[in-house]
Amino acid sequence: MTQKRLAILGATGSIGCSTLDLVRQHPDRFKVIALSANTQGNKLFEQCLEFRPEVVVMGDDKEAKTLQDRLNQKNINVEVLTGASELLTLVQLPHVDIVVSAIMGAAGLRSTLAAARAGKTILLANKESLVMTGNLLLQEAKKHGAILLPVDSEHNAIFQCMPPNYTCGVRPVGVRRILLTASGGPFFKLSSHDLDKVTPEEAINHPNWRMGKKISVDCATLMNKGLELIEACLLFSMTPDEIEIVIHPQSVIHSLVDYVDGSVLAQCGTPDMRIPIANMLAWPDRIGSGAKPLDLISLHQLEFYAPCHNKFPCLQLATDALRFGNAATAVLNASNEVAVAEFLAGRIKFTDIAWINQKVLGELHHLAADPLEAIFEADNQARALALRIIKMN
């Protein structure tokens, strides 16, 4: 069996660690060539000891030097590079087959585009690459023969329920609509009054999944589902009207595809990110993930609800951004990253996140998205405006 050779961007995050656990389980199938991390030098050091990559990239100069010194002391031959520009070199290494794009936020965009232009198979966990660029990533992948495979649990579920030999970016034959599920986060049943009092500690305490702080807050505001709506429209070439968001607190059904003949296919499983990662790593084959088997008898019941847009306005903002076009989705994403960071720092309230996003989107949705640098300019303007709004209030 030929080993697939991996570059894992964001190796110390939850997706990166889950991917490495699958490599640990299947050393005959996968080999780690390259890893990247921003600042978690200790965790990256431990990963280097176990998986022996050829090269790693760190975002912090000081931590990179410390890591290189520690590896040298252990006589481990790993090259340590520094800076975002080196990520572009990493994903273009000719002997890398699969790039796992798991860097959080807008920071992962350039490296994901570079991987597409290098014709790699990309396991896409960085939804911002699509949210910010619209169809550009899909176009570049098609142009250069790259393969995009979705890792987000919901999009992976949809992908698994699509017709045989489906390719992302192509409208699926015979599909009437997509049912995109959401757990509802920790505050689904709270009143609007109580949402005003939510603390960062409460917001990052997701009932089903263990994720980073930023994405946990996005799940609590349902902005994560809004971003996933944008991503689903692009990945599966559907309109917002053809995608229905359904609150499903148990996180057992990860999404569904409704066909024109009345058949509805669902992908189910325990809430463990190793399942979608394993599905995409081995695609089109199947491998064990280490996740617990789904026990339907113990579940007793599965619940489904319509989302409340009044309590969670970020959902509507995502739809609005899609309809605005231009760089509106990039503007919304940038504003949200700033607002969430300010909330986690204790400088704004939980309910301020949506209000700030609405203000920024309303003022900057007209910004151009072409050429690529215009997207980064829109991103910068949105971040600056969000900070100004926060300081003024």
MIRO-123724 format. One record per residue (C-alpha): residue number from 1; residue in three letters; chain; z, y, x. Coordinates in pm, 1 decimal. Layout:
BEGIN
PT   paba   selo   zamar         pz         py         px
PT    NUM    ala       A          Z          Y          X
...
% end
This chain:
BEGIN
PT   paba   selo   zamar         pz         py         px
PT      1    met       A        0.0        0.0        0.0
PT      2    thr       A     -100.2      341.3      136.7
PT      3    gln       A      190.5      586.6      150.4
PT      4    lys       A      147.4      920.9      -22.8
PT      5    arg       A      248.0     1201.8      212.3
PT      6    leu       A      455.4     1481.4       62.6
PT      7    ala       A      528.1     1849.2      122.2
PT      8    ile       A      824.2     1953.8      -92.9
PT      9    leu       A      861.3     2328.7     -149.1
PT     10    gly       A     1212.8     2411.6     -261.7
PT     11    ala       A     1356.4     2089.0     -120.4
PT     12    thr       A     1721.5     2187.3     -158.9
PT     13    gly       A     1694.0     2278.1     -529.0
PT     14    ser       A     1743.3     2036.1     -817.1
PT     15    ile       A     1375.5     1934.6     -838.2
PT     16    gly       A     1349.9     1894.0     -462.2
PT     17    cys       A     1663.0     1679.5     -442.8
PT     18    ser       A     1544.6     1463.1     -733.3
PT     19    thr       A     1208.8     1415.8     -561.0
PT     20    leu       A     1379.1     1310.9     -239.5
PT     21    asp       A     1589.4     1061.0     -433.1
PT     22    leu       A     1265.8      898.9     -550.8
PT     23    val       A     1140.2      888.5     -190.5
PT     24    arg       A     1471.3      721.9     -102.9
PT     25    gln       A     1411.3      461.3     -372.4
PT     26    his       A     1046.0      399.3     -277.5
PT     27    pro       A     1009.2      440.7      101.4
PT     28    asp       A      705.3      211.8       98.0
PT     29    arg       A      519.8      449.6     -134.2
PT     30    phe       A      613.1      797.6       -9.2
PT     31    lys       A      660.1      970.8      324.2
PT     32    val       A      799.1     1322.2      369.3
PT     33    ile       A      581.8     1537.6      596.1
PT     34    ala       A      721.4     1884.7      524.8
PT     35    leu       A     1012.9     2052.5      348.7
PT     36    ser       A     1103.2     2411.3      270.5
PT     37    ala       A     1420.6     2593.9      171.8
PT     38    asn       A     1525.1     2955.0      151.6
PT     39    thr       A     1880.5     2971.7      283.5
PT     40    gln       A     2052.7     2634.2      237.4
PT     41    gly       A     2042.4     2532.1      601.5
PT     42    asn       A     2320.0     2273.7      581.6
PT     43    lys       A     2155.1     2081.2      300.5
PT     44    leu       A     1814.8     2101.5      468.7
PT     45    phe       A     1972.5     1970.1      791.3
PT     46    glu       A     2103.6     1664.5      606.2
PT     47    gln       A     1760.1     1610.5      452.9
PT     48    cys       A     1598.6     1628.7      796.2
PT     49    leu       A     1844.1     1370.0      930.2
PT     50    glu       A     1753.3     1127.6      652.7
PT     51    phe       A     1382.1     1185.6      591.4
PT     52    arg       A     1259.5     1307.1      934.9
PT     53    pro       A      984.4     1550.0      826.4
PT     54    glu       A      743.4     1683.9     1086.2
PT     55    val       A      795.8     2048.1      992.0
PT     56    val       A     1025.5     2258.9      775.1
PT     57    val       A     1007.2     2621.0      666.4
PT     58    met       A     1308.5     2841.4      600.5
PT     59    gly       A     1317.0     3187.7      448.0
PT     60    asp       A     1610.6     3314.2      654.0
PT     61    asp       A     1556.8     3375.0     1029.4
PT     62    lys       A     1918.9     3323.4     1128.7
PT     63    glu       A     1956.0     2999.6      933.5
PT     64    ala       A     1624.1     2875.1     1071.9
PT     65    lys       A     1742.7     2924.7     1430.8
PT     66    thr       A     2071.6     2753.1     1354.8
PT     67    leu       A     1887.0     2462.0     1196.5
PT     68    gln       A     1652.0     2425.2     1493.3
PT     69    asp       A     1946.8     2424.9     1735.3
PT     70    arg       A     2132.1     2159.7     1534.3
PT     71    leu       A     1822.5     1938.1     1515.6
PT     72    asn       A     1761.6     1976.0     1889.4
PT     73    gln       A     2119.9     1872.6     1960.0
PT     74    lys       A     2056.5     1553.3     1763.5
PT     75    asn       A     1724.3     1499.5     1947.1
PT     76    ile       A     1539.2     1510.3     1616.0
PT     77    asn       A     1183.2     1629.7     1658.0
PT     78    val       A     1133.4     1863.8     1361.0
PT     79    glu       A      954.6     2197.0     1396.1
PT     80    val       A     1135.4     2478.8     1214.4
PT     81    leu       A      923.1     2773.3     1099.0
PT     82    thr       A     1034.4     3093.0      929.0
PT     83    gly       A      894.4     3312.1      652.6
PT     84    ala       A      693.1     3286.8      334.0
PT     85    ser       A      362.1     3306.8      521.9
PT     86    glu       A      438.5     2975.7      694.5
PT     87    leu       A      449.7     2805.8      354.9
PT     88    leu       A       75.0     2863.2      334.3
PT     89    thr       A       29.5     2674.6      661.4
PT     90    leu       A      256.5     2396.3      542.0
PT     91    val       A       69.1     2323.5      216.4
PT     92    gln       A     -266.4     2320.1      396.7
PT     93    leu       A     -168.4     2050.5      649.5
PT     94    pro       A     -460.1     1804.1      638.3
PT     95    his       A     -236.4     1496.9      625.1
PT     96    val       A      -37.8     1619.1      321.9
PT     97    asp       A     -155.1     1451.3        1.2
PT     98    ile       A       92.7     1587.7     -254.3
PT     99    val       A      257.3     1929.8     -272.2
PT    100    val       A      568.4     1948.7     -488.9
PT    101    ser       A      580.6     2312.8     -599.1
PT    102    ala       A      947.7     2368.7     -685.7
PT    103    ile       A     1023.0     2715.4     -545.3
PT    104    met       A     1186.0     2916.7     -821.3
PT    105    gly       A     1021.6     3226.1     -964.9
PT    106    ala       A      739.8     3447.2     -840.8
PT    107    ala       A      819.7     3350.3     -480.8
PT    108    gly       A      635.0     3021.7     -534.0
PT    109    leu       A      303.5     3171.3     -642.4
PT    110    arg       A      116.4     3222.3     -313.8
PT    111    ser       A      200.9     2877.5     -175.4
PT    112    thr       A       97.3     2706.6     -499.8
PT    113    leu       A     -235.3     2891.5     -498.3
PT    114    ala       A     -284.0     2796.5     -132.3
PT    115    ala       A     -222.1     2431.2     -219.3
PT    116    ala       A     -482.3     2451.9     -496.4
PT    117    arg       A     -734.0     2607.7     -257.4
PT    118    ala       A     -661.6     2327.4       -9.8
PT    119    gly       A     -753.6     2069.5     -273.7
PT    120    lys       A     -411.3     1907.4     -290.8
PT    121    thr       A     -248.7     1714.1     -571.0
PT    122    ile       A       14.4     1959.3     -696.3
PT    123    leu       A      326.2     1851.9     -881.4
PT    124    leu       A      388.1     2177.4    -1063.1
PT    125    ala       A      752.5     2263.5    -1128.9
PT    126    asn       A      699.4     2634.7    -1060.4
PT    127    lys       A      587.0     2755.1    -1403.3
PT    128    glu       A      562.3     3114.8    -1278.2
PT    129    ser       A      242.5     3024.6    -1091.0
PT    130    leu       A       74.2     2987.1    -1428.3
PT    131    val       A      272.5     3249.7    -1617.0
PT    132    met       A      184.6     3518.8    -1363.9
PT    133    thr       A     -180.5     3436.7    -1298.2
PT    134    gly       A     -306.9     3307.8    -1631.3
PT    135    asn       A     -609.1     3084.8    -1576.5
PT    136    leu       A     -649.4     3174.0    -1207.3
PT    137    leu       A     -452.5     2875.2    -1076.6
PT    138    leu       A     -644.4     2637.1    -1302.5
PT    139    gln       A     -975.0     2789.3    -1195.6
PT    140    glu       A     -888.4     2760.4     -826.8
PT    141    ala       A     -776.4     2401.0     -871.7
PT    142    lys       A    -1103.9     2310.1    -1042.4
PT    143    lys       A    -1309.9     2496.7     -781.7
PT    144    his       A    -1148.0     2318.6     -485.7
PT    145    gly       A    -1092.8     1974.6     -637.3
PT    146    ala       A     -714.6     2003.8     -662.1
PT    147    ile       A     -520.0     1811.6     -926.7
PT    148    leu       A     -244.7     1981.6    -1126.4
PT    149    leu       A       25.7     1752.3    -1264.2
PT    150    pro       A      309.1     1904.9    -1471.0
PT    151    val       A      667.8     1820.6    -1375.7
PT    152    asp       A      858.6     2027.4    -1633.2
PT    153    ser       A      999.1     1764.7    -1869.1
PT    154    glu       A      829.7     1910.9    -2176.8
PT    155    his       A      487.2     1959.3    -2021.6
PT    156    asn       A      504.4     1621.8    -1856.5
PT    157    ala       A      585.7     1471.1    -2196.6
PT    158    ile       A      282.8     1643.5    -2348.9
PT    159    phe       A       64.5     1525.7    -2060.5
PT    160    gln       A      179.5     1166.4    -2114.8
PT    161    cys       A       89.0     1191.0    -2485.5
PT    162    met       A     -258.7     1332.5    -2424.4
PT    163    pro       A     -577.8     1124.2    -2458.2
PT    164    pro       A     -661.6      882.3    -2171.6
PT    165    asn       A     -790.4     1041.2    -1849.8
PT    166    tyr       A     -687.1     1387.2    -1965.2
PT    167    thr       A     -728.4     1675.5    -1716.9
PT    168    cys       A     -509.5     1985.1    -1733.1
PT    169    gly       A     -689.6     2303.0    -1836.0
PT    170    val       A     -927.8     2124.2    -2073.3
PT    171    arg       A     -887.1     2138.6    -2449.2
PT    172    pro       A     -787.3     1786.4    -2559.3
PT    173    val       A    -1013.1     1610.6    -2806.6
PT    174    gly       A     -856.5     1526.1    -3141.0
PT    175    val       A     -532.5     1720.0    -3089.1
PT    176    arg       A     -421.8     1939.5    -3379.7
PT    177    arg       A     -106.2     2092.1    -3234.2
PT    178    ile       A      169.4     2051.6    -2977.1
PT    179    leu       A      538.0     2032.0    -3069.5
PT    180    leu       A      728.3     2182.4    -2777.0
PT    181    thr       A     1093.9     2085.0    -2791.1
PT    182    ala       A     1390.8     2290.6    -2672.2
PT    183    ser       A     1753.8     2189.3    -2641.7
PT    184    gly       A     1861.0     2528.6    -2773.9
PT    185    gly       A     2085.8     2579.4    -2472.8
PT    186    pro       A     2462.0     2629.5    -2493.7
PT    187    phe       A     2452.3     2909.6    -2753.2
PT    188    phe       A     2215.9     2783.5    -3020.2
PT    189    lys       A     2488.0     2783.9    -3288.3
PT    190    leu       A     2664.1     3103.1    -3180.4
PT    191    ser       A     2643.8     3413.2    -3397.8
PT    192    ser       A     2467.4     3725.2    -3274.7
PT    193    his       A     2807.5     3892.4    -3245.7
PT    194    asp       A     2937.6     3616.0    -3018.3
PT    195    leu       A     2625.3     3625.7    -2800.8
PT    196    asp       A     2720.6     3978.9    -2704.7
PT    197    lys       A     3033.8     3843.6    -2533.8
PT    198    val       A     2880.6     3556.4    -2337.9
PT    199    thr       A     2980.0     3530.7    -1970.1
PT    200    pro       A     2759.7     3413.2    -1680.4
PT    201    glu       A     2983.7     3108.2    -1636.4
PT    202    glu       A     2923.9     3007.6    -1997.5
PT    203    ala       A     2550.9     3073.6    -1975.0
PT    204    ile       A     2494.0     2841.9    -1678.5
PT    205    asn       A     2681.4     2554.7    -1844.1
PT    206    his       A     2385.4     2377.1    -2003.3
PT    207    pro       A     2490.3     2095.5    -2238.1
PT    208    asn       A     2227.9     1840.8    -2124.6
PT    209    trp       A     2067.4     1936.0    -1792.9
PT    210    arg       A     2201.8     2030.0    -1449.1
PT    211    met       A     1981.0     2305.2    -1309.1
PT    212    gly       A     1994.5     2622.6    -1101.7
PT    213    lys       A     2167.2     2931.9    -1236.0
PT    214    lys       A     1854.0     3130.6    -1316.3
PT    215    ile       A     1678.5     2862.5    -1517.9
PT    216    ser       A     2007.2     2779.9    -1693.0
PT    217    val       A     2034.6     3139.7    -1813.8
PT    218    asp       A     1669.2     3127.1    -1922.5
PT    219    cys       A     1751.3     2818.6    -2130.1
PT    220    ala       A     2042.3     3006.5    -2287.3
PT    221    thr       A     1823.1     3303.6    -2387.5
PT    222    leu       A     1532.9     3068.3    -2476.3
PT    223    met       A     1318.2     3268.1    -2233.1
PT    224    asn       A     1257.7     2940.7    -2051.6
PT    225    lys       A     1098.6     2809.2    -2369.8
PT    226    gly       A      894.4     3127.3    -2398.0
PT    227    leu       A      765.9     3080.6    -2043.6
PT    228    glu       A      696.1     2715.7    -2122.8
PT    229    leu       A      497.9     2824.0    -2429.0
PT    230    ile       A      278.2     3037.2    -2202.2
PT    231    glu       A      246.6     2748.5    -1956.8
PT    232    ala       A      156.7     2501.3    -2233.1
PT    233    cys       A     -115.1     2728.8    -2370.4
PT    234    leu       A     -273.7     2740.4    -2025.7
PT    235    leu       A     -223.3     2379.9    -1916.4
PT    236    phe       A     -354.0     2233.3    -2240.6
PT    237    ser       A     -597.8     2507.1    -2347.8
PT    238    met       A     -425.8     2572.3    -2679.7
PT    239    thr       A     -344.3     2895.1    -2864.4
PT    240    pro       A       13.0     3007.1    -2946.2
PT    241    asp       A      -57.5     2928.9    -3311.8
PT    242    glu       A     -126.0     2566.0    -3217.8
PT    243    ile       A      209.5     2520.1    -3044.4
PT    244    glu       A      529.5     2488.9    -3245.8
PT    245    ile       A      869.5     2523.7    -3079.9
PT    246    val       A     1131.5     2288.3    -3220.1
PT    247    ile       A     1502.2     2295.0    -3132.8
PT    248    his       A     1616.3     1941.2    -3051.8
PT    249    pro       A     1975.3     1953.6    -2918.4
PT    250    gln       A     1990.3     1591.5    -2796.8
PT    251    ser       A     1703.6     1637.7    -2543.7
PT    252    val       A     1580.7     1282.7    -2606.7
PT    253    ile       A     1232.8     1364.6    -2737.9
PT    254    his       A     1084.1     1584.5    -2468.5
PT    255    ser       A      778.7     1696.8    -2666.5
PT    256    leu       A      519.8     1564.5    -2910.2
PT    257    val       A      144.5     1578.5    -2964.4
PT    258    asp       A        7.6     1588.3    -3320.1
PT    259    tyr       A     -342.6     1442.8    -3363.6
PT    260    val       A     -591.4     1529.0    -3637.4
PT    261    asp       A     -560.0     1182.0    -3790.9
PT    262    gly       A     -190.8     1241.6    -3861.4
PT    263    ser       A      -57.5     1042.1    -3564.8
PT    264    val       A      222.9     1212.9    -3374.7
PT    265    leu       A      295.3     1077.9    -3025.3
PT    266    ala       A      627.2     1154.4    -2858.1
PT    267    gln       A      762.1     1094.1    -2508.8
PT    268    cys       A     1130.3     1002.9    -2509.0
PT    269    gly       A     1387.6      940.5    -2238.5
PT    270    thr       A     1730.2     1029.9    -2111.9
PT    271    pro       A     1761.1     1389.2    -1982.7
PT    272    asp       A     1694.8     1309.4    -1616.4
PT    273    met       A     1433.3     1501.4    -1418.4
PT    274    arg       A     1362.8     1197.3    -1204.5
PT    275    ile       A     1165.1     1056.6    -1499.0
PT    276    pro       A      887.7     1320.4    -1511.0
PT    277    ile       A      886.2     1352.0    -1131.1
PT    278    ala       A      844.2      975.6    -1090.8
PT    279    asn       A      569.8      978.4    -1351.5
PT    280    met       A      373.5     1240.1    -1160.4
PT    281    leu       A      447.4     1113.7     -808.5
PT    282    ala       A      306.8      770.4     -887.8
PT    283    trp       A       39.9      885.5    -1135.7
PT    284    pro       A     -155.4      705.4    -1270.2
PT    285    asp       A       86.7      421.6    -1186.9
PT    286    arg       A      449.8      382.3    -1297.3
PT    287    ile       A      754.5      337.5    -1073.9
PT    288    gly       A     1127.0      309.5    -1129.7
PT    289    ser       A     1309.8      641.4    -1140.0
PT    290    gly       A     1672.8      531.0    -1131.8
PT    291    ala       A     1735.6      697.0    -1468.3
PT    292    lys       A     1945.1      520.8    -1728.7
PT    293    pro       A     1743.4      342.0    -1999.1
PT    294    leu       A     1739.8      515.7    -2335.4
PT    295    asp       A     1993.3      360.3    -2573.8
PT    296    leu       A     1870.6      445.7    -2924.1
PT    297    ile       A     2158.0      267.0    -3098.1
PT    298    ser       A     2419.6      489.3    -2936.0
PT    299    leu       A     2239.4      808.0    -3037.6
PT    300    his       A     2309.6      767.1    -3412.6
PT    301    gln       A     2095.4     1068.1    -3504.7
PT    302    leu       A     1836.6     1310.0    -3370.9
PT    303    glu       A     1835.9     1669.8    -3496.5
PT    304    phe       A     1553.6     1922.7    -3525.0
PT    305    tyr       A     1571.4     2291.8    -3615.6
PT    306    ala       A     1347.8     2595.2    -3621.4
PT    307    pro       A     1441.0     2855.6    -3357.6
PT    308    cys       A     1597.9     3183.8    -3469.4
PT    309    his       A     1379.0     3460.4    -3328.5
PT    310    asn       A     1626.6     3729.5    -3430.5
PT    311    lys       A     1902.8     3579.4    -3216.9
PT    312    phe       A     1667.0     3480.3    -2935.4
PT    313    pro       A     1396.1     3751.8    -2919.6
PT    314    cys       A     1267.0     3635.2    -2580.7
PT    315    leu       A     1060.1     3373.0    -2762.9
PT    316    gln       A      865.6     3641.1    -2949.1
PT    317    leu       A      829.5     3846.6    -2630.6
PT    318    ala       A      653.0     3554.8    -2462.5
PT    319    thr       A      408.8     3525.0    -2753.7
PT    320    asp       A      351.8     3900.6    -2745.9
PT    321    ala       A      279.1     3889.7    -2372.6
PT    322    leu       A       20.5     3616.1    -2426.1
PT    323    arg       A     -154.6     3819.7    -2692.9
PT    324    phe       A     -147.5     4139.3    -2483.3
PT    325    gly       A     -336.3     3967.4    -2201.0
PT    326    asn       A     -392.2     4158.3    -1876.1
PT    327    ala       A      -83.9     4120.2    -1652.9
PT    328    ala       A      160.3     4119.9    -1944.7
PT    329    thr       A      293.7     3770.4    -1875.6
PT    330    ala       A      353.5     3862.4    -1509.0
PT    331    val       A      532.1     4180.2    -1623.0
PT    332    leu       A      757.1     3982.8    -1857.5
PT    333    asn       A      839.5     3725.4    -1592.3
PT    334    ala       A      928.3     3990.8    -1333.4
PT    335    ser       A     1145.8     4188.5    -1572.8
PT    336    asn       A     1326.2     3873.6    -1675.2
PT    337    glu       A     1398.3     3771.7    -1315.7
PT    338    val       A     1560.4     4110.0    -1254.4
PT    339    ala       A     1754.5     4109.4    -1581.0
PT    340    val       A     1889.0     3758.8    -1528.0
PT    341    ala       A     1998.8     3845.2    -1173.5
PT    342    glu       A     2180.6     4153.4    -1302.2
PT    343    phe       A     2350.1     3949.1    -1575.2
PT    344    leu       A     2463.3     3685.5    -1325.6
PT    345    ala       A     2603.2     3966.2    -1110.1
PT    346    gly       A     2804.6     4091.7    -1408.6
PT    347    arg       A     2625.6     4426.0    -1436.9
PT    348    ile       A     2469.5     4379.3    -1782.7
PT    349    lys       A     2549.3     4183.7    -2098.7
PT    350    phe       A     2377.2     3861.4    -2199.3
PT    351    thr       A     2207.3     4030.8    -2494.0
PT    352    asp       A     2078.0     4307.4    -2264.7
PT    353    ile       A     1837.2     4061.7    -2102.0
PT    354    ala       A     1601.9     4051.5    -2400.5
PT    355    trp       A     1635.5     4425.6    -2463.6
PT    356    ile       A     1539.1     4510.0    -2104.2
PT    357    asn       A     1246.3     4267.4    -2116.2
PT    358    gln       A     1123.9     4427.1    -2438.7
PT    359    lys       A     1137.1     4776.2    -2288.7
PT    360    val       A      952.5     4677.9    -1971.6
PT    361    leu       A      687.6     4476.1    -2154.6
PT    362    gly       A      632.0     4759.5    -2400.8
PT    363    glu       A      565.9     5010.4    -2122.1
PT    364    leu       A      369.1     4798.0    -1873.8
PT    365    his       A      178.6     4534.3    -2073.6
PT    366    his       A     -148.1     4721.0    -2011.8
PT    367    leu       A     -143.9     4668.2    -1632.7
PT    368    ala       A     -446.4     4490.2    -1486.7
PT    369    ala       A     -439.1     4127.6    -1368.7
PT    370    asp       A     -750.1     4134.3    -1154.0
PT    371    pro       A     -774.6     4108.1     -856.1
PT    372    leu       A     -480.8     3888.7     -751.7
PT    373    glu       A     -308.4     4176.0     -574.3
PT    374    ala       A     -299.4     4361.7     -905.9
PT    375    ile       A      -69.3     4087.3    -1036.9
PT    376    phe       A      171.8     4143.1     -750.2
PT    377    glu       A      155.2     4518.2     -811.2
PT    378    ala       A      236.4     4461.7    -1178.8
PT    379    asp       A      522.8     4237.4    -1070.1
PT    380    asn       A      658.9     4510.9     -842.4
PT    381    gln       A      627.5     4781.5    -1107.0
PT    382    ala       A      804.2     4566.7    -1365.8
PT    383    arg       A     1093.9     4493.7    -1130.7
PT    384    ala       A     1132.5     4859.7    -1043.9
PT    385    leu       A     1121.9     4968.8    -1407.4
PT    386    ala       A     1376.6     4704.1    -1510.4
PT    387    leu       A     1617.7     4830.1    -1244.8
PT    388    arg       A     1566.6     5191.1    -1353.1
PT    389    ile       A     1638.4     5101.9    -1715.4
PT    390    ile       A     1954.9     4920.1    -1612.6
PT    391    lys       A     2078.3     5209.8    -1400.0
PT    392    met       A     2010.6     5460.8    -1678.1
PT    393    asn       A     2216.2     5258.6    -1926.6
% end
